[in-house]
Amino acid sequence: MNLTPPTLEEVAQALALLQPEKLLMVRKDLAELDAELKTELHERLRRTFFPGEWASRLQSVLLLLHEAHAVDSARFVAQVFLPWVKFRRSLQPNWQRVGREMARIGDTEEGSTEETEHQIGLYRLIVSDLFDPYLTLLVACCEFIVGTFTDIDAANFKLGEFNKVEFIEAHLRRRGDTSPMFKGYDAKVRNAISHGGSHGYEVEGRTVLFRNINRGPQPKVSTVRWSVDELGWNGILVAELVSCLDAATELFGLDCVQADDGDFARLLQIVDAAFTPAQRAELRAELNENLELIWEDPTLDEKRRGEVLTEILTEQFRLRDMALRCIDLSLGGGSILIAVPPERALETDQAICTRLLMMTRYLIVARTIFGPAGTRIAVVETDHKVEQARLMATIPGPLLDAYIAERAGLIDLLREGQFNLGHDQLEVVIDDKALAEFEDQSLGRRFPRKDRAAAVTPPISSAR
């Protein structure tokens, strides 16, 4: 194991790469970015820097991202990169746990067995809580290139940690990449620590003997011996790869993902994936400030105000590919009726529930645009060619506000909304026990609910 620290020249070469312009592959430059954003990006990159193999690893990761991007740029961004950004945000508590344990190293006596035990636990934590889930991005890129990618969760769970490493290394070898991508990681050490038991590892002075034991009637044992210094340095190298993946995510997003390219669906996905709840709240506040100029403009009479807001709402429906027949207003009474064409036959309860969920979207968008002027908003299916009962949905304005502010979820809208099929009132019955079991077993995002506070996750850039 080479424990020689990097030379000043090597550090200088790596630090030069902290200038984002040196790592762009699609954009020509960053001239269109303001100075504040450039400074923020540089600071984010600076926080990811580690003194090991950071530069070569970062370049390898960026090349892999761009190789996958070149296969199908739009699909890669929509199906791999942006879901990865959202997935990465869920790992913030993991970074915080590792950070707390790193800070505790100074609490142990240097050279003591307690310090060594802490280093062993820290190595395991870095590998299990950061290294393993962060490999998901590399696995997804390799799968996307060879045509086997399905979704980001499958990329995370279909392979074990060591199999992920083998899969990625095989891809890198095929393209001639010999960079030390996984330097510091040792599967035998990881297994020995994770399954310590009676013989997993032993501290012997300033070294640690790790035993990887394949259990059975005649157990097979393979060993690795590290000095305590090697153990600490290897933990740094593993954490360094994770930080390289953070830096590569920031750089690739800047280079290849643009929110102003006219793709409205992409814009909504970016806001959902890349923005924190606090940032989305700021965005909503800006939108409301602009709309308030219309809501409170004393020069607009009721009719003209309604016409302006209706034009905005109609455009928002168009951008979202939401079919519309007409919008009828009675703003004096606070009523807005949105007529939409029917989409499918309502022959089963499931078909009705699916359609109701779609209809709530109309109410949410309308409340966003009309604000407090829309005290009663209803959406109704109309079909003048067929004489049959159709759906109508109404949801209280304050509840729609709570949903928009991410303090309530779709379940709340279904539970408290008023729904009619023709002249018959519908009751949406929710099996709370089954729902709770489903949510507990789900590996996806946990959505807001009125009876639980929405989790507010700090931005990636403030994690360390």
Secondary structure by P-SEA (a helix, b strand, c coil): cccccccaaaaaaaaaacccccccccccccccccaaaaaaaaaaaaaaccccaaaaaaaaaaaaaaaaaaacaaaaaaccaaaaaaaaaaaaaaaaaaaaaaaaccccccccaaaaaaaaaaaaaaaaccccccaaaaaaaaaaaaccccccccccccccaaaaaaaaaaaaaaacccccccccccaaaaaaaaacccccccccccbbbbbbcccccbbbbbbccccaaaaaaaaaaaaaaaaaaaaaaaaaaacccccccccaaaaaaaaaccccaaaaaaaaaaaaaaaaaaaccccccaaaaaaaaaaaaaaaaaaacccccccccccccbbbbbbbccccccccaaaaaaaaaaaaaaaaaaaaaccccccbbbbbbbbcccbbbbbbbbbbaaaaaaaaaccccaaaaaacbbbbcccbbbbbbbaaaaaaaaaaacccbbbbcccccccccccccccc
